[in-house]
Amino acid sequence: MTDPSTPPIDLQRYVAATAAAIGLSIAPEDMPAVVGVFANLARVAAPLMEFPLPPDAEPSPVFMAGGLRR
């Protein structure tokens, strides 16, 4: 269940800040479509994000070409 004390994410601001952080420019006319994709991703991911994990859960390793990275 969603935590009611958590404010909703401003996706427009999130996309703009994330793009700036990684040096990606998004044309103003493309921003609504990019924000729309993020809104859809958030909607699809919501049930997974609400799934409770046990306190002893550990992250899985990341497998990369050339070896294992933790």
Phi and psi in radians as a Rosetta constraint file:
Dihedral C 1 N 2 CA 2 C 2 CIRCULARHARMONIC -1.202 0.35
Dihedral N 2 CA 2 C 2 N 3 CIRCULARHARMONIC 2.402 0.35
Dihedral C 2 N 3 CA 3 C 3 CIRCULARHARMONIC -1.319 0.35
Dihedral N 3 CA 3 C 3 N 4 CIRCULARHARMONIC 2.038 0.35
Dihedral C 3 N 4 CA 4 C 4 CIRCULARHARMONIC -1.159 0.35
Dihedral N 4 CA 4 C 4 N 5 CIRCULARHARMONIC -0.300 0.35
Dihedral C 4 N 5 CA 5 C 5 CIRCULARHARMONIC -1.439 0.35
Dihedral N 5 CA 5 C 5 N 6 CIRCULARHARMONIC -0.170 0.35
Dihedral C 5 N 6 CA 6 C 6 CIRCULARHARMONIC -1.514 0.35
Dihedral N 6 CA 6 C 6 N 7 CIRCULARHARMONIC 2.113 0.35
Dihedral C 6 N 7 CA 7 C 7 CIRCULARHARMONIC -1.203 0.35
Dihedral N 7 CA 7 C 7 N 8 CIRCULARHARMONIC 2.619 0.35
Dihedral C 7 N 8 CA 8 C 8 CIRCULARHARMONIC -1.132 0.35
Dihedral N 8 CA 8 C 8 N 9 CIRCULARHARMONIC 2.647 0.35
Dihedral C 8 N 9 CA 9 C 9 CIRCULARHARMONIC -1.420 0.35
Dihedral N 9 CA 9 C 9 N 10 CIRCULARHARMONIC 2.330 0.35
Dihedral C 9 N 10 CA 10 C 10 CIRCULARHARMONIC -1.463 0.35
Dihedral N 10 CA 10 C 10 N 11 CIRCULARHARMONIC 1.673 0.35
Dihedral C 10 N 11 CA 11 C 11 CIRCULARHARMONIC -1.108 0.35
Dihedral N 11 CA 11 C 11 N 12 CIRCULARHARMONIC -0.611 0.35
Dihedral C 11 N 12 CA 12 C 12 CIRCULARHARMONIC -1.049 0.35
Dihedral N 12 CA 12 C 12 N 13 CIRCULARHARMONIC -0.818 0.35
Dihedral C 12 N 13 CA 13 C 13 CIRCULARHARMONIC -1.169 0.35
Dihedral N 13 CA 13 C 13 N 14 CIRCULARHARMONIC -0.711 0.35
Dihedral C 13 N 14 CA 14 C 14 CIRCULARHARMONIC -1.073 0.35
Dihedral N 14 CA 14 C 14 N 15 CIRCULARHARMONIC -0.834 0.35
Dihedral C 14 N 15 CA 15 C 15 CIRCULARHARMONIC -1.095 0.35
Dihedral N 15 CA 15 C 15 N 16 CIRCULARHARMONIC -0.783 0.35
Dihedral C 15 N 16 CA 16 C 16 CIRCULARHARMONIC -1.105 0.35
Dihedral N 16 CA 16 C 16 N 17 CIRCULARHARMONIC -0.769 0.35
Dihedral C 16 N 17 CA 17 C 17 CIRCULARHARMONIC -1.185 0.35
Dihedral N 17 CA 17 C 17 N 18 CIRCULARHARMONIC -0.707 0.35
Dihedral C 17 N 18 CA 18 C 18 CIRCULARHARMONIC -1.170 0.35
Dihedral N 18 CA 18 C 18 N 19 CIRCULARHARMONIC -0.751 0.35
Dihedral C 18 N 19 CA 19 C 19 CIRCULARHARMONIC -1.055 0.35
Dihedral N 19 CA 19 C 19 N 20 CIRCULARHARMONIC -0.774 0.35
Dihedral C 19 N 20 CA 20 C 20 CIRCULARHARMONIC -1.105 0.35
Dihedral N 20 CA 20 C 20 N 21 CIRCULARHARMONIC -0.687 0.35
Dihedral C 20 N 21 CA 21 C 21 CIRCULARHARMONIC -1.128 0.35
Dihedral N 21 CA 21 C 21 N 22 CIRCULARHARMONIC -0.543 0.35
Dihedral C 21 N 22 CA 22 C 22 CIRCULARHARMONIC -1.799 0.35
Dihedral N 22 CA 22 C 22 N 23 CIRCULARHARMONIC 0.127 0.35
Dihedral C 22 N 23 CA 23 C 23 CIRCULARHARMONIC 1.310 0.35
Dihedral N 23 CA 23 C 23 N 24 CIRCULARHARMONIC 0.490 0.35
Dihedral C 23 N 24 CA 24 C 24 CIRCULARHARMONIC -1.798 0.35
Dihedral N 24 CA 24 C 24 N 25 CIRCULARHARMONIC 2.256 0.35
Dihedral C 24 N 25 CA 25 C 25 CIRCULARHARMONIC -1.739 0.35
Dihedral N 25 CA 25 C 25 N 26 CIRCULARHARMONIC 2.368 0.35
Dihedral C 25 N 26 CA 26 C 26 CIRCULARHARMONIC -2.052 0.35
Dihedral N 26 CA 26 C 26 N 27 CIRCULARHARMONIC 2.151 0.35
Dihedral C 26 N 27 CA 27 C 27 CIRCULARHARMONIC -1.077 0.35
Dihedral N 27 CA 27 C 27 N 28 CIRCULARHARMONIC 2.442 0.35
Dihedral C 27 N 28 CA 28 C 28 CIRCULARHARMONIC -0.925 0.35
Dihedral N 28 CA 28 C 28 N 29 CIRCULARHARMONIC -0.634 0.35
Dihedral C 28 N 29 CA 29 C 29 CIRCULARHARMONIC -1.257 0.35
Dihedral N 29 CA 29 C 29 N 30 CIRCULARHARMONIC -0.324 0.35
Dihedral C 29 N 30 CA 30 C 30 CIRCULARHARMONIC -1.601 0.35
Dihedral N 30 CA 30 C 30 N 31 CIRCULARHARMONIC -0.276 0.35
Dihedral C 30 N 31 CA 31 C 31 CIRCULARHARMONIC -0.998 0.35
Dihedral N 31 CA 31 C 31 N 32 CIRCULARHARMONIC -0.766 0.35
Dihedral C 31 N 32 CA 32 C 32 CIRCULARHARMONIC -1.027 0.35
Dihedral N 32 CA 32 C 32 N 33 CIRCULARHARMONIC -0.666 0.35
Dihedral C 32 N 33 CA 33 C 33 CIRCULARHARMONIC -1.202 0.35
Dihedral N 33 CA 33 C 33 N 34 CIRCULARHARMONIC -0.713 0.35
Dihedral C 33 N 34 CA 34 C 34 CIRCULARHARMONIC -1.130 0.35
Dihedral N 34 CA 34 C 34 N 35 CIRCULARHARMONIC -0.789 0.35
Dihedral C 34 N 35 CA 35 C 35 CIRCULARHARMONIC -1.086 0.35
Dihedral N 35 CA 35 C 35 N 36 CIRCULARHARMONIC -0.673 0.35
Dihedral C 35 N 36 CA 36 C 36 CIRCULARHARMONIC -1.075 0.35
Dihedral N 36 CA 36 C 36 N 37 CIRCULARHARMONIC -0.706 0.35
Dihedral C 36 N 37 CA 37 C 37 CIRCULARHARMONIC -1.126 0.35
Dihedral N 37 CA 37 C 37 N 38 CIRCULARHARMONIC -0.769 0.35
Dihedral C 37 N 38 CA 38 C 38 CIRCULARHARMONIC -1.109 0.35
Dihedral N 38 CA 38 C 38 N 39 CIRCULARHARMONIC -0.655 0.35
Dihedral C 38 N 39 CA 39 C 39 CIRCULARHARMONIC -1.102 0.35
Dihedral N 39 CA 39 C 39 N 40 CIRCULARHARMONIC -0.729 0.35
Dihedral C 39 N 40 CA 40 C 40 CIRCULARHARMONIC -1.157 0.35
Dihedral N 40 CA 40 C 40 N 41 CIRCULARHARMONIC -0.737 0.35
Dihedral C 40 N 41 CA 41 C 41 CIRCULARHARMONIC -1.059 0.35
Dihedral N 41 CA 41 C 41 N 42 CIRCULARHARMONIC -0.735 0.35
Dihedral C 41 N 42 CA 42 C 42 CIRCULARHARMONIC -1.105 0.35
Dihedral N 42 CA 42 C 42 N 43 CIRCULARHARMONIC -0.705 0.35
Dihedral C 42 N 43 CA 43 C 43 CIRCULARHARMONIC -1.129 0.35
Dihedral N 43 CA 43 C 43 N 44 CIRCULARHARMONIC -0.752 0.35
Dihedral C 43 N 44 CA 44 C 44 CIRCULARHARMONIC -1.202 0.35
Dihedral N 44 CA 44 C 44 N 45 CIRCULARHARMONIC -0.650 0.35
Dihedral C 44 N 45 CA 45 C 45 CIRCULARHARMONIC -1.387 0.35
Dihedral N 45 CA 45 C 45 N 46 CIRCULARHARMONIC -0.285 0.35
Dihedral C 45 N 46 CA 46 C 46 CIRCULARHARMONIC -0.927 0.35
Dihedral N 46 CA 46 C 46 N 47 CIRCULARHARMONIC -0.838 0.35
Dihedral C 46 N 47 CA 47 C 47 CIRCULARHARMONIC -1.078 0.35
Dihedral N 47 CA 47 C 47 N 48 CIRCULARHARMONIC -0.648 0.35
Dihedral C 47 N 48 CA 48 C 48 CIRCULARHARMONIC -1.178 0.35
Dihedral N 48 CA 48 C 48 N 49 CIRCULARHARMONIC -0.734 0.35
Dihedral C 48 N 49 CA 49 C 49 CIRCULARHARMONIC -1.173 0.35
Dihedral N 49 CA 49 C 49 N 50 CIRCULARHARMONIC -0.412 0.35
Dihedral C 49 N 50 CA 50 C 50 CIRCULARHARMONIC -1.477 0.35
Dihedral N 50 CA 50 C 50 N 51 CIRCULARHARMONIC -0.168 0.35
Dihedral C 50 N 51 CA 51 C 51 CIRCULARHARMONIC -1.214 0.35
Dihedral N 51 CA 51 C 51 N 52 CIRCULARHARMONIC 2.137 0.35
Dihedral C 51 N 52 CA 52 C 52 CIRCULARHARMONIC -1.288 0.35
Dihedral N 52 CA 52 C 52 N 53 CIRCULARHARMONIC 2.384 0.35
Dihedral C 52 N 53 CA 53 C 53 CIRCULARHARMONIC -1.785 0.35
Dihedral N 53 CA 53 C 53 N 54 CIRCULARHARMONIC 2.520 0.35
Dihedral C 53 N 54 CA 54 C 54 CIRCULARHARMONIC -1.181 0.35
Dihedral N 54 CA 54 C 54 N 55 CIRCULARHARMONIC 2.663 0.35
Dihedral C 54 N 55 CA 55 C 55 CIRCULARHARMONIC -1.097 0.35
Dihedral N 55 CA 55 C 55 N 56 CIRCULARHARMONIC -0.374 0.35
Dihedral C 55 N 56 CA 56 C 56 CIRCULARHARMONIC -1.663 0.35
Dihedral N 56 CA 56 C 56 N 57 CIRCULARHARMONIC 0.184 0.35
Dihedral C 56 N 57 CA 57 C 57 CIRCULARHARMONIC -1.163 0.35
Dihedral N 57 CA 57 C 57 N 58 CIRCULARHARMONIC 2.396 0.35
Dihedral C 57 N 58 CA 58 C 58 CIRCULARHARMONIC -2.018 0.35
Dihedral N 58 CA 58 C 58 N 59 CIRCULARHARMONIC 2.539 0.35
Dihedral C 58 N 59 CA 59 C 59 CIRCULARHARMONIC -1.182 0.35
Dihedral N 59 CA 59 C 59 N 60 CIRCULARHARMONIC 2.583 0.35
Dihedral C 59 N 60 CA 60 C 60 CIRCULARHARMONIC -1.352 0.35
Dihedral N 60 CA 60 C 60 N 61 CIRCULARHARMONIC 2.717 0.35
Dihedral C 60 N 61 CA 61 C 61 CIRCULARHARMONIC -1.214 0.35
Dihedral N 61 CA 61 C 61 N 62 CIRCULARHARMONIC 2.771 0.35
Dihedral C 61 N 62 CA 62 C 62 CIRCULARHARMONIC -1.789 0.35
Dihedral N 62 CA 62 C 62 N 63 CIRCULARHARMONIC 2.092 0.35
Dihedral C 62 N 63 CA 63 C 63 CIRCULARHARMONIC -1.610 0.35
Dihedral N 63 CA 63 C 63 N 64 CIRCULARHARMONIC 2.207 0.35
Dihedral C 63 N 64 CA 64 C 64 CIRCULARHARMONIC -2.174 0.35
Dihedral N 64 CA 64 C 64 N 65 CIRCULARHARMONIC 2.730 0.35
Dihedral C 64 N 65 CA 65 C 65 CIRCULARHARMONIC -1.004 0.35
Dihedral N 65 CA 65 C 65 N 66 CIRCULARHARMONIC 2.209 0.35
Dihedral C 65 N 66 CA 66 C 66 CIRCULARHARMONIC 1.697 0.35
Dihedral N 66 CA 66 C 66 N 67 CIRCULARHARMONIC 0.019 0.35
Dihedral C 66 N 67 CA 67 C 67 CIRCULARHARMONIC 2.568 0.35
Dihedral N 67 CA 67 C 67 N 68 CIRCULARHARMONIC -3.055 0.35
Dihedral C 67 N 68 CA 68 C 68 CIRCULARHARMONIC -1.780 0.35
Dihedral N 68 CA 68 C 68 N 69 CIRCULARHARMONIC 2.368 0.35
Dihedral C 68 N 69 CA 69 C 69 CIRCULARHARMONIC -2.177 0.35
Dihedral N 69 CA 69 C 69 N 70 CIRCULARHARMONIC 2.379 0.35
